[in-house]
Amino acid sequence: MVEIQERIEIDLGKFDASLKRISGITLEGKEKEIVELAKMYASDSGAWLRKGDLYTSFSSIAYAHGLMDSILKMHGLIE
């Protein structure tokens, strides 16, 4: 079974992969704002992880993924 800290670390890596997937896309207006917000949540997740607050870290990276998924979906990069 994957422990929560390991799961957060995996999810942080997956978030970085999502950023790479959108790197070639021209984002405009609110899309840029959503990506920046997602980046802030991912950064917060790393900070909470380093502080040992695993629950807040996990919820932060989960929210970051949700925001990023909306951008990926709008551009047809996920179903």
C-alpha positions as CSV (number, residue, x, y, z in Angstrom):
1,M,0.0,0.0,0.0
2,V,1.3,3.4,-0.9
3,E,1.8,5.7,2.1
4,I,0.4,9.2,2.0
5,Q,3.8,10.9,1.8
6,E,4.8,8.7,-1.1
7,R,1.5,9.4,-2.8
8,I,2.0,13.2,-2.4
9,E,5.5,12.9,-3.9
10,I,4.1,10.9,-6.8
11,D,1.3,13.5,-7.3
12,L,3.8,16.3,-7.3
13,G,5.7,14.6,-10.1
14,K,2.5,14.0,-12.0
15,F,1.7,17.7,-11.7
16,D,5.1,18.6,-13.2
17,A,4.3,16.2,-16.1
18,S,1.0,18.1,-16.6
19,L,2.9,21.4,-16.8
20,K,5.1,19.9,-19.5
21,R,2.0,18.8,-21.4
22,I,0.7,22.3,-21.6
23,S,4.0,24.0,-22.3
24,G,3.4,24.2,-26.1
25,I,-0.1,25.6,-25.7
26,T,-0.9,29.3,-26.0
27,L,-2.9,30.1,-22.8
28,E,-4.9,33.3,-22.6
29,G,-6.6,35.3,-19.9
30,K,-8.3,33.2,-17.3
31,E,-6.5,30.1,-18.5
32,K,-3.1,31.7,-17.5
33,E,-4.7,32.6,-14.1
34,I,-5.9,29.1,-13.5
35,V,-2.5,27.6,-14.3
36,E,-0.8,30.1,-12.0
37,L,-3.2,29.2,-9.3
38,A,-2.6,25.5,-9.8
39,K,1.2,26.2,-9.6
40,M,0.7,28.0,-6.3
41,Y,-1.3,25.1,-4.9
42,A,1.3,22.6,-6.0
43,S,4.0,24.8,-4.4
44,D,2.0,25.0,-1.2
45,S,1.7,21.2,-1.2
46,G,5.4,20.9,-1.3
47,A,5.8,23.4,1.6
48,W,3.2,21.6,3.7
49,L,4.9,18.3,2.9
50,R,8.2,19.6,4.2
51,K,6.5,20.8,7.4
52,G,5.0,17.4,7.9
53,D,1.3,18.4,7.4
54,L,0.4,15.5,5.1
55,Y,-3.3,16.1,5.0
56,T,-3.0,19.8,4.0
57,S,-0.3,18.8,1.5
58,F,-2.5,16.1,-0.1
59,S,-5.5,18.4,-0.4
60,S,-3.4,21.1,-1.9
61,I,-1.9,18.9,-4.6
62,A,-5.4,17.4,-5.3
63,Y,-6.8,20.8,-5.9
64,A,-3.9,21.7,-8.1
65,H,-4.6,18.6,-10.2
66,G,-8.2,19.6,-10.5
67,L,-7.4,23.0,-11.8
68,M,-4.8,21.6,-14.2
69,D,-7.2,19.0,-15.5
70,S,-9.6,21.6,-16.5
71,I,-7.0,23.3,-18.7
72,L,-5.9,19.9,-20.2
73,K,-9.6,19.0,-20.9
74,M,-10.3,22.3,-22.5
75,H,-7.4,21.8,-24.9
76,G,-8.3,18.2,-25.7
77,L,-5.3,16.7,-23.9
78,I,-7.4,14.4,-21.7
79,E,-10.8,12.9,-22.1
